[in-house]
């Protein structure tokens, strides 16, 4: 990483623009967020860093928009896991508890234009932005006691973890099956080749070819 990029990373971390589970709620509560999930070794992340750093600084003290980054290789890793980050960089936006993927341009002009479209969302912190249905859904959840909320959240997270574990296990099984099928195929083809089938085809082809005398007559 260049000295400039390193300094930019230090500055962002020092000003609280880099998020971890410890400051996530504080920095995103009641705001619509635009977040970059990255790894320092990622080439595309390094290329994007100056433009993203510029955008973060511009919105550092914004009342309703939170623009931050999360280092998935350090203390921010749990946030990357809980938000389903699979590759780098991954950009997400919207309600911090219900993100959507960002699929727009990857330069400052595109980031800045998109940030201007971000508006506060219906949420427990912004009930005045909710329609009747949204308010009813939030009020229904707000009526639940803390213990029940924590239990339901834990159950949902456990289900997600189990789904991820099952996927990895089954994928590993499929990969092993694929390798075995590939090995079996290669072994069968090698056996066929060793059986002399090529020579047999050549002999059969020679038998079917016109004799020399027949060629002269033609």
TORKOL-4160 file (C-alpha; in steps of 0.2 Angstrom, whole numbers, padded with zeros to 4 digits, m for minus):
218
<pt num="1" X="0000" Y="0000" Z="0000"/>
<pt num="2" X="0007" Y="0017" Z="m0004"/>
<pt num="3" X="0011" Y="0030" Z="0009"/>
<pt num="4" X="m0003" Y="0041" Z="0004"/>
<pt num="5" X="m0016" Y="0027" Z="0005"/>
<pt num="6" X="m0009" Y="0021" Z="0021"/>
<pt num="7" X="m0011" Y="0039" Z="0028"/>
<pt num="8" X="m0028" Y="0040" Z="0022"/>
<pt num="9" X="m0033" Y="0024" Z="0030"/>
<pt num="10" X="m0026" Y="0030" Z="0047"/>
<pt num="11" X="m0035" Y="0047" Z="0045"/>
<pt num="12" X="m0052" Y="0038" Z="0042"/>
<pt num="13" X="m0049" Y="0026" Z="0057"/>
<pt num="14" X="m0044" Y="0041" Z="0068"/>
<pt num="15" X="m0060" Y="0050" Z="0064"/>
<pt num="16" X="m0072" Y="0036" Z="0066"/>
<pt num="17" X="m0076" Y="0033" Z="0048"/>
<pt num="18" X="m0070" Y="0015" Z="0049"/>
<pt num="19" X="m0083" Y="0004" Z="0057"/>
<pt num="20" X="m0082" Y="m0011" Z="0069"/>
<pt num="21" X="m0096" Y="m0019" Z="0080"/>
<pt num="22" X="m0091" Y="m0007" Z="0094"/>
<pt num="23" X="m0096" Y="0009" Z="0085"/>
<pt num="24" X="m0108" Y="0002" Z="0072"/>
<pt num="25" X="m0124" Y="0007" Z="0081"/>
<pt num="26" X="m0117" Y="0024" Z="0086"/>
<pt num="27" X="m0113" Y="0029" Z="0069"/>
<pt num="28" X="m0127" Y="0022" Z="0059"/>
<pt num="29" X="m0142" Y="0023" Z="0071"/>
<pt num="30" X="m0157" Y="0033" Z="0063"/>
<pt num="31" X="m0147" Y="0036" Z="0047"/>
<pt num="32" X="m0147" Y="0029" Z="0029"/>
<pt num="33" X="m0130" Y="0021" Z="0026"/>
<pt num="34" X="m0118" Y="0019" Z="0011"/>
<pt num="35" X="m0104" Y="0007" Z="0017"/>
<pt num="36" X="m0089" Y="m0001" Z="0008"/>
<pt num="37" X="m0083" Y="m0018" Z="0015"/>
<pt num="38" X="m0065" Y="m0021" Z="0010"/>
<pt num="39" X="m0049" Y="m0030" Z="0012"/>
<pt num="40" X="m0032" Y="m0020" Z="0012"/>
<pt num="41" X="m0024" Y="m0032" Z="0000"/>
<pt num="42" X="m0038" Y="m0031" Z="m0013"/>
<pt num="43" X="m0032" Y="m0022" Z="m0028"/>
<pt num="44" X="m0049" Y="m0015" Z="m0033"/>
<pt num="45" X="m0051" Y="m0008" Z="m0015"/>
<pt num="46" X="m0034" Y="0001" Z="m0016"/>
<pt num="47" X="m0039" Y="0009" Z="m0032"/>
<pt num="48" X="m0056" Y="0014" Z="m0025"/>
<pt num="49" X="m0049" Y="0021" Z="m0009"/>
<pt num="50" X="m0045" Y="0039" Z="m0013"/>
<pt num="51" X="m0062" Y="0042" Z="m0020"/>
<pt num="52" X="m0071" Y="0033" Z="m0006"/>
<pt num="53" X="m0061" Y="0042" Z="0007"/>
<pt num="54" X="m0066" Y="0059" Z="m0001"/>
<pt num="55" X="m0084" Y="0054" Z="0000"/>
<pt num="56" X="m0083" Y="0049" Z="0018"/>
<pt num="57" X="m0075" Y="0065" Z="0023"/>
<pt num="58" X="m0088" Y="0075" Z="0014"/>
<pt num="59" X="m0102" Y="0066" Z="0024"/>
<pt num="60" X="m0093" Y="0064" Z="0040"/>
<pt num="61" X="m0105" Y="0075" Z="0050"/>
<pt num="62" X="m0121" Y="0073" Z="0040"/>
<pt num="63" X="m0137" Y="0072" Z="0050"/>
<pt num="64" X="m0146" Y="0058" Z="0040"/>
<pt num="65" X="m0133" Y="0050" Z="0029"/>
<pt num="66" X="m0119" Y="0038" Z="0036"/>
<pt num="67" X="m0105" Y="0034" Z="0024"/>
<pt num="68" X="m0092" Y="0023" Z="0031"/>
<pt num="69" X="m0080" Y="0008" Z="0027"/>
<pt num="70" X="m0077" Y="m0009" Z="0036"/>
<pt num="71" X="m0061" Y="m0018" Z="0036"/>
<pt num="72" X="m0066" Y="m0036" Z="0034"/>
<pt num="73" X="m0048" Y="m0042" Z="0039"/>
<pt num="74" X="m0048" Y="m0034" Z="0056"/>
<pt num="75" X="m0061" Y="m0029" Z="0070"/>
<pt num="76" X="m0074" Y="m0026" Z="0057"/>
<pt num="77" X="m0075" Y="m0044" Z="0051"/>
<pt num="78" X="m0091" Y="m0049" Z="0061"/>
<pt num="79" X="m0100" Y="m0035" Z="0052"/>
<pt num="80" X="m0094" Y="m0042" Z="0035"/>
<pt num="81" X="m0100" Y="m0059" Z="0040"/>
<pt num="82" X="m0117" Y="m0053" Z="0046"/>
<pt num="83" X="m0120" Y="m0043" Z="0030"/>
<pt num="84" X="m0116" Y="m0058" Z="0019"/>
<pt num="85" X="m0100" Y="m0050" Z="0011"/>
<pt num="86" X="m0092" Y="m0063" Z="0000"/>
<pt num="87" X="m0080" Y="m0053" Z="m0011"/>
<pt num="88" X="m0070" Y="m0036" Z="m0010"/>
<pt num="89" X="m0075" Y="m0022" Z="m0012"/>
<pt num="90" X="m0093" Y="m0025" Z="m0008"/>
<pt num="91" X="m0104" Y="m0009" Z="m0007"/>
<pt num="92" X="m0121" Y="m0009" Z="0002"/>
<pt num="93" X="m0133" Y="0005" Z="0006"/>
<pt num="94" X="m0150" Y="0008" Z="0014"/>
<pt num="95" X="m0156" Y="0004" Z="0031"/>
<pt num="96" X="m0141" Y="m0003" Z="0041"/>
<pt num="97" X="m0152" Y="m0017" Z="0047"/>
<pt num="98" X="m0158" Y="m0022" Z="0030"/>
<pt num="99" X="m0145" Y="m0017" Z="0017"/>
<pt num="100" X="m0146" Y="m0018" Z="m0002"/>
<pt num="101" X="m0132" Y="m0021" Z="m0014"/>
<pt num="102" X="m0125" Y="m0006" Z="m0023"/>
<pt num="103" X="m0121" Y="m0010" Z="m0042"/>
<pt num="104" X="m0117" Y="0007" Z="m0048"/>
<pt num="105" X="m0101" Y="0015" Z="m0054"/>
<pt num="106" X="m0085" Y="0014" Z="m0044"/>
<pt num="107" X="m0078" Y="0031" Z="m0045"/>
<pt num="108" X="m0080" Y="0047" Z="m0035"/>
<pt num="109" X="m0093" Y="0055" Z="m0048"/>
<pt num="110" X="m0104" Y="0039" Z="m0047"/>
<pt num="111" X="m0102" Y="0038" Z="m0028"/>
<pt num="112" X="m0106" Y="0057" Z="m0026"/>
<pt num="113" X="m0121" Y="0056" Z="m0037"/>
<pt num="114" X="m0128" Y="0041" Z="m0028"/>
<pt num="115" X="m0125" Y="0048" Z="m0011"/>
<pt num="116" X="m0136" Y="0063" Z="m0016"/>
<pt num="117" X="m0151" Y="0052" Z="m0019"/>
<pt num="118" X="m0150" Y="0044" Z="m0001"/>
<pt num="119" X="m0165" Y="0048" Z="0009"/>
<pt num="120" X="m0169" Y="0044" Z="0027"/>
<pt num="121" X="m0179" Y="0028" Z="0028"/>
<pt num="122" X="m0194" Y="0022" Z="0038"/>
<pt num="123" X="m0186" Y="0015" Z="0054"/>
<pt num="124" X="m0189" Y="0014" Z="0073"/>
<pt num="125" X="m0179" Y="0031" Z="0073"/>
<pt num="126" X="m0189" Y="0039" Z="0059"/>
<pt num="127" X="m0207" Y="0034" Z="0062"/>
<pt num="128" X="m0213" Y="0050" Z="0054"/>
<pt num="129" X="m0207" Y="0043" Z="0038"/>
<pt num="130" X="m0217" Y="0027" Z="0039"/>
<pt num="131" X="m0233" Y="0024" Z="0030"/>
<pt num="132" X="m0247" Y="0015" Z="0041"/>
<pt num="133" X="m0241" Y="m0002" Z="0036"/>
<pt num="134" X="m0223" Y="0002" Z="0041"/>
<pt num="135" X="m0228" Y="0010" Z="0057"/>
<pt num="136" X="m0239" Y="m0006" Z="0062"/>
<pt num="137" X="m0225" Y="m0017" Z="0058"/>
<pt num="138" X="m0213" Y="m0007" Z="0069"/>
<pt num="139" X="m0225" Y="m0005" Z="0083"/>
<pt num="140" X="m0229" Y="m0024" Z="0083"/>
<pt num="141" X="m0210" Y="m0027" Z="0086"/>
<pt num="142" X="m0208" Y="m0013" Z="0098"/>
<pt num="143" X="m0222" Y="m0022" Z="0109"/>
<pt num="144" X="m0211" Y="m0037" Z="0111"/>
<pt num="145" X="m0200" Y="m0038" Z="0127"/>
<pt num="146" X="m0181" Y="m0037" Z="0126"/>
<pt num="147" X="m0179" Y="m0056" Z="0130"/>
<pt num="148" X="m0191" Y="m0061" Z="0117"/>
<pt num="149" X="m0183" Y="m0050" Z="0104"/>
<pt num="150" X="m0165" Y="m0056" Z="0109"/>
<pt num="151" X="m0171" Y="m0074" Z="0107"/>
<pt num="152" X="m0179" Y="m0071" Z="0090"/>
<pt num="153" X="m0163" Y="m0062" Z="0084"/>
<pt num="154" X="m0152" Y="m0077" Z="0091"/>
<pt num="155" X="m0163" Y="m0090" Z="0082"/>
<pt num="156" X="m0163" Y="m0081" Z="0066"/>
<pt num="157" X="m0144" Y="m0078" Z="0066"/>
<pt num="158" X="m0142" Y="m0097" Z="0071"/>
<pt num="159" X="m0153" Y="m0102" Z="0056"/>
<pt num="160" X="m0142" Y="m0091" Z="0045"/>
<pt num="161" X="m0126" Y="m0099" Z="0052"/>
<pt num="162" X="m0133" Y="m0116" Z="0050"/>
<pt num="163" X="m0138" Y="m0113" Z="0032"/>
<pt num="164" X="m0120" Y="m0106" Z="0028"/>
<pt num="165" X="m0112" Y="m0122" Z="0037"/>
<pt num="166" X="m0124" Y="m0133" Z="0027"/>
<pt num="167" X="m0119" Y="m0125" Z="0011"/>
<pt num="168" X="m0100" Y="m0126" Z="0014"/>
<pt num="169" X="m0102" Y="m0144" Z="0019"/>
<pt num="170" X="m0112" Y="m0149" Z="0004"/>
<pt num="171" X="m0101" Y="m0139" Z="m0008"/>
<pt num="172" X="m0086" Y="m0148" Z="m0001"/>
<pt num="173" X="m0095" Y="m0165" Z="m0004"/>
<pt num="174" X="m0099" Y="m0159" Z="m0022"/>
<pt num="175" X="m0081" Y="m0154" Z="m0025"/>
<pt num="176" X="m0075" Y="m0171" Z="m0019"/>
<pt num="177" X="m0088" Y="m0180" Z="m0030"/>
<pt num="178" X="m0083" Y="m0170" Z="m0045"/>
<pt num="179" X="m0065" Y="m0174" Z="m0042"/>
<pt num="180" X="m0069" Y="m0192" Z="m0041"/>
<pt num="181" X="m0079" Y="m0192" Z="m0057"/>
<pt num="182" X="m0065" Y="m0183" Z="m0066"/>
<pt num="183" X="m0052" Y="m0195" Z="m0060"/>
<pt num="184" X="m0063" Y="m0210" Z="m0065"/>
<pt num="185" X="m0066" Y="m0202" Z="m0082"/>
<pt num="186" X="m0047" Y="m0199" Z="m0084"/>
<pt num="187" X="m0043" Y="m0217" Z="m0079"/>
<pt num="188" X="m0056" Y="m0224" Z="m0091"/>
<pt num="189" X="m0050" Y="m0214" Z="m0105"/>
<pt num="190" X="m0032" Y="m0219" Z="m0101"/>
<pt num="191" X="m0038" Y="m0238" Z="m0101"/>
<pt num="192" X="m0046" Y="m0236" Z="m0118"/>
<pt num="193" X="m0031" Y="m0228" Z="m0125"/>
<pt num="194" X="m0019" Y="m0242" Z="m0118"/>
<pt num="195" X="m0031" Y="m0255" Z="m0125"/>
<pt num="196" X="m0024" Y="m0251" Z="m0143"/>
<pt num="197" X="m0041" Y="m0245" Z="m0149"/>
<pt num="198" X="m0031" Y="m0232" Z="m0160"/>
<pt num="199" X="m0022" Y="m0246" Z="m0169"/>
<pt num="200" X="m0038" Y="m0256" Z="m0171"/>
<pt num="201" X="m0046" Y="m0241" Z="m0179"/>
<pt num="202" X="m0032" Y="m0239" Z="m0191"/>
<pt num="203" X="m0032" Y="m0258" Z="m0196"/>
<pt num="204" X="m0051" Y="m0257" Z="m0199"/>
<pt num="205" X="m0049" Y="m0241" Z="m0209"/>
<pt num="206" X="m0035" Y="m0250" Z="m0219"/>
<pt num="207" X="m0046" Y="m0264" Z="m0223"/>
<pt num="208" X="m0060" Y="m0253" Z="m0229"/>
<pt num="209" X="m0048" Y="m0243" Z="m0241"/>
<pt num="210" X="m0048" Y="m0247" Z="m0259"/>
<pt num="211" X="m0034" Y="m0259" Z="m0265"/>
<pt num="212" X="m0019" Y="m0252" Z="m0275"/>
<pt num="213" X="m0026" Y="m0261" Z="m0291"/>
<pt num="214" X="m0043" Y="m0254" Z="m0288"/>
<pt num="215" X="m0035" Y="m0236" Z="m0287"/>
<pt num="216" X="m0026" Y="m0239" Z="m0304"/>
<pt num="217" X="m0042" Y="m0245" Z="m0312"/>
<pt num="218" X="m0051" Y="m0229" Z="m0306"/>
